[in-house]
């Protein structure tokens, strides 16, 4: 079965060998053919081959599906009250995570599953076609495994984040909790996870603890990624680079050495501007990272405490407005950048051979993602070549 997407005013391929030769590989007056779930042909609309089915983009823009490489979708309850208090002037400390842990432990499997499905559908409607989901609100072996099982039902990109915070019952016994995470909990999580992650931050896990946890995960075959340098400068970014982590996430407080390390590595700097927006904090310095040559990704960090959004268009708009990324840099970071942060060479672009994950935008140009913030521009989403 073949499918033609025609009447594309602007096609973003993220393949610099196509179109205008920029990083976005822009093709104007374009068409795209999908066969067996993959992109089979891209080019000038006037040369498009015949196909079994047709989707008319009506002079809209087609972009690769967003790759949201950082979310915490498995949780119960919300923290709207905490958000309102913070907006009224109280600082964000991360302590509210325990509130969500209590609600998540108390929830039934069905409640967790329904919440994840609701958020996944919300993201899909806004053009997210690949999504990473972390555990981290269970913090017991049984609850972490349950969280990962629920996450696995909607994505292959599951991350074991038993080291999110130290749970209340281990107060003052962080080393005992790290031993549990590295031992029984890691072993039980393994069949359900691809990645291992740690919240390396003052008040969570220090550099030595983070190293022990990531090494334990790597020792059983999990791939490392890390929450690093969100609230303070710290050892997280250096550790990520040293261990060859796919991504260091947040990167809000970076030293010159951190920037140099990222620029000289394959570790992606994943920026999460929804977190700074929702905690009214200073944004990461994307320009410094880009100027140094680091690979930058954008992700939502969707979670009920510090960034309760599933909207990648929102993250793109904030990155452009508040972090001085160009609209092209921000879109690339939210698609190809996310794919690199998940080590996924098959998604995040629309060259021949790519998975046919894409969105048709009700817009003459991709620039409208930032130019028209808050407007639902995503008209149609294709996932593996199938309209959703
Ligand atoms: Zn996070």
Boltz pocket constraint, residues with backbone or C-beta under 6 A from the ligand:
constraints:
  - pocket:
      binder: B
      contacts: [[A, 70], [A, 71], [A, 72], [A, 227], [A, 301]]
      max_distance: 6.0
